[in-house]
Amino acid sequence: MAAFTLFVFAQAAVTRSGGQSAADAAALAAARESRDHLYELFRDAILEDEDLGDVLAGVDFRTGAACTEAAPRLAARNNAVVTACEPDVSRFGYTVEVETLDTVGDSFIPGTENQTARATATAVVAARCEPTSQEEEEIGLSCDERDWSFDPRDDGEVPEARDLFQVYLDD
């Protein structure tokens, strides 16, 4: 009997773990979508000579498609559905709650066979760079891993979204 009970708990733990993976993936997807939007704003700002400091500080942090498209898409890939997605503009992040489509499954404990799992995760976007110069012919950035200097009118190497912004899970 004890072995069966442990098996049921193991099934529940697997379902819960799958739910947490889905929540993590959905929250990260929402944050990445916003990071990509900030990167588009960065690219526009360097061409239009707008203030890069505002973009890198997340002033135009967008919450639109992150909760309606990105988070649900990644939750579905992990066999779950988003039950809540809340942007947190003050932290430039998202808290996402999911419910698994998988259940605990057949069990000798009545009522557990249809039990799903719920999990929550928060992901945030953080700037990795600060502007050091913003001239017509040169943009300078001081970043965590590398300093950048480039001509915004040149097709040379410019930082990518992952160079400018970090996306990570937060407690």
C-alpha positions, 0 to 999 in steps of 0.5 A: 500500500505504501508503494502505491501511495508513493507512486501517486505522489510521484505522479503528482510531482511529475505533473507539478514539475511539468506545470512549473516548466510551462509557467517558466517558459510562458513567463520567459516568452512574454518577457522576450517578446517585450525585450524584442520590442524594446530592441526594435525601439532601440534600432529606431532610436539610433536611426532617428537620433532619439534618447537611447537612455530611455529605451535602455531604461525600458521607458517604452516597455510594452505589454501587448502581445506578450500575454495574448500571444507569446505566453500562451504559445509557449504554455501550449507547447508545454501542454498547459494553458495560461490562466493569468498573465500580469505585466509588472511595468515597475520591474519590466516583467510578467507573472504568468500562471498556468494550469496543466492539461495533463492530469495525475492519471489513473490512481487508486486514490479516488478523485486524483485521476483528473487532478491538474497542476497550477504553477506560477513564474515571473520573468523580467527584462533588465538592461545590460547597457548604458549609453556613453555617447550618442553623436550623429556619427557614433553611438557608444554603449557600456555593457556588462560583457562588452563596450560598443562603439558604432556608426548608426548610419553604417551597416556594421556590427551593432548589438543584438537584443540579447547584448542590450537586455537580459531576460531571466526568471525572478522569484 
